[in-house]
Structure formats: structure tokens, C-alpha cells
Amino acid sequence: MKVSKDALRHARALFQTCAKDGKLDIDRVKMIVKRVGEEKPRGYLGILTALQRLIRLDLEKRHAVVESAEKLSDDLKNGVLKDLKARYGDDVTSEFKVVPELLGGMRVRVGSDIWDGSVKTRLDQLSQAFS
């Protein structure tokens, strides 16, 4: 669904009102979505679609996915989480996954930021260099 510039502008303004102390307030989000659904202003579906996208992107910026070839020890998990909180703030959440295809190392994704130190990626880069 293509969202109009006007609907995007309204969604950004609503998203700003959802923030409390720089963080997303879920209660405010629920209240705003309910109110927009009840009042049904012009282009309200576009507004809600754009607002949903902004909220999803904001939540992704605060969630880290750490993939490793083997299960990480608790000390290593705590160290990675400490580094992520230092970089992204104390409200970052984390999810640790075991992905054997990585062969070794780990890959960390927070929002659109990706740090890939896996053996698989290094082998792929080496293979590309020889092609």
C-alpha cells in the first residue's frame, strides 16, 4: 500500500507523541491507534500503516539478534550484552541463536547494523577474491 506524504507526516507527528523520555510508550501507542480508528480521519489507513512501520523500526533498533555457530557461555553472553548496552543504551533486548552454518565466530544484528565475524562470511569473501 502506497502511503501519501500527508499520511506519513501525520504518522510521524503521532509517533513523536508516542515517545516518553525518548522511549516508546506502549500505552500511548494503544491510545493513539484506538483514537485514530474511532475518528477515522482522511487517509487513516495510510496513517496507521506508516505509524506501524515507524514503531516496528524503533523496536528493531532496540533488539539485538546474536547468532553463533555454537552455544555461547554465560560469561560471553554477558560480555556481548554489556557491549551492546554500552553502544545502544540500557533498554536493548537480546536474542541468542545457534546457527551451525556459520562454522565459527558470530554475527550480531541490531536494527540495520550488522557485525559479521563468522567463518562462513570470511570464506565467502575469500572465494569471491579468487573468482
C-alpha positions, 0 to 999 in steps of 0.5 A: 500500500502506497502511503501519501506524504500527508499520511506519513507526516501525520504518522510521524507527528503521532509517533513523536507523541508516542515517545516518553523520555525518548522511549516508546510508550506502549500505552500511548501507542494503544491510545493513539491507534484506538483514537485514530480508528474511532475518528477515522480521519482522511487517509487513516489507513495510510496513517496507521500503516506508516505509524506501524512501520515507524514503531516496528523500526524503533523496536528493531533498533532496540533488539539485538539478534546474536547468532553463533555457530555454537552455544555461547557461555554465560560469561560471553553472553554477558560480555556481548550484552554489556557491549551492546548496552554500552553502544545502544543504551540500557533498554536493548533486548537480546536474542541468542541463536545457534546457527551451525552454518556459520562454522565459527565466530558470530554475527550480531544484528541490531536494527540495520547494523550488522557485525559479521565475524563468522567463518562462513562470511570470511570464506565467502569473501575469500572465494569471491577474491579468487573468482 
